Amino acid sequence: HSLLFLCARRLVSHRPAARRALDLVPAELFPVLFRAAFLDERTLTLGDLVGTWPFPLLSFRRLLGHRRHRRDRHPSCGEKPSKSCLQAVILAVVAYLRRTLEEPSRDASESRCRLRVLDMTGLHDDDTDRGPEWMSLWSGTVALAKACIEVSKHQNECLKRGSKRRKGPSGASAALQPLGVEVRADLFVNATSFGVLRDALRAAGPFRLKCRDFHAEELSVAGTVSLLESLEPAGVRRVDLRFNNLGLAGLCAVLPHLARFADLLSLKLPYSNVNARRLTAGTEAGLRCLAAQLGRLPRLKELNLGSSRLSGKLRQLLGDLQAPLESLELAFCYLLPGDLAFLSQSLHAPALKKLDLSGHDFSENLLQPLQRLLEETSASLLHLDLMECRLTDACLESLLPTLCRCSRLRCLGLFGNPLSTPGLKTLLRKTLLLPDLRLVVYPYPVDCYNPEPARPSSACLFQDALDEER
């Protein structure tokens, strides 16, 4: 740690001294004081810092570094967002806005706080359950929503009190308009938190909640549309709708509401229960609608349609896209050779950086189309997932020459394939030629399982007893 950081850490460890110093220290020292307080979980001092923040912007990513790279960039700041620290920051913003509502006539020059934007995006990438001491994306969303509602209610109370004193709401409304704080965040909502987030997004007040990445799980069509319509269009970058069982008709109802997000780069629709193989009266019309709506997203770079049955329909669904995709996830989509042939010839193949074709049987007639596709993506591909694809040693051996031409490949997922120990050794030996390859997710070798009767699917291998001595 630098001497400056050590001094900041010492100061924030004694709150009374820190509070007295905040009116005197130069504004340039606030960022290092914030980092020190955040690292040591000095929640009261964090609140004091936010309440007197001398800059218009307070960005967690700028102050603490992006979580994926934080160990390299800011080794002092840890890797996970502490629940107590994030709550302290949110509560401090609420307290600051309450003060501005209660003292509307106070000259802004009397307060050192200049905070106008609180940026909390990027704190929960690849969010997983990290224990009670860390704030998940879901709990962070609920905390922000409740804070937004609290400030809005307090504003209404102040307006009512001011209206009674002035015998008319017009004067009070003019006097009670604080500058407010725009809070940028990634939001995760499910059926449990739907109501509180809906109310927060509809609330009018100085605590303005603005979404960058929107994740919704297990919501109805009406609930999904309601929230999408409540989001401010500017700045929405990702929409992830999973386990919502929307079906083709539901997607056709939801996707028109995405066209207002001009900056949308990523759309994830896994487990949407789309079955293009079930021919009904509305299937073709639904597919045309879905394709047309995808075509109305001009900046789309990432698309996930995993676990939808899209056999023979890939050309139709992706044909209207205006720009090449950089990430395409089609796991368990029952693709046919013609679908892979279309991808190989499409504008997307030379641009793809991530490709997920897990859950397809490449042991037979899909193997050659896969080889042609990898040849077309070889100059750009960084991440390839072929999990649960029934790849045997023989299949992998024929695929390896093409795979080794993917010179930029960084991550290769092969988990769930029936590969033997010699096959895996061949894989590791051949892929040593790939200079950027950092992660290979491979299965337990089939010869490490105790002999059992043959099973129909490679997925069932995991139900066998693993011979740990091997």
Secondary structure, 3 states (H helix, E strand, C coil): CCHHHHHHHHHHCCHHHHHHHHCCCCHHHHHHHHHHHHHCCCHHHHHHHHHCCCCCEEEHHHHHCCCCCHHHHCCCCCCCCEHHHHHHHHHHHHHHHHHHHHCCCCCHHHCCCCCCEEECCCCCCCCCCCCCCECCHHHHHHHHHHHHHHHHHHHHHHHHHHHHHHCCHHHHHHHCCCCCEEEEEEEEECCCCHHHHHHHHHCCCCEEEEEEEEEEECCCHHHHHHHHHHCCCCCCCEEEEECCCCHHHHHHHHHHHHCCCCCCCEEECCCCCCECCCCCCCHHHHHHHHHHHHCCCCCCCEEECCCCECCCCHHHHHCCCCCCCCEEECCCCCCCHHHHHHHHHCCCHHHCCEEECCCCCCCCCCHHHHHHHHHHHCCCCCEEECCCCCCCHHHHHHHHHHHCCCCCCCEEECCCCCCCHHHHHHHHHHHHHCCCCCEEECCCCHHHECCCCCCCCHHHHHHCCECCCC
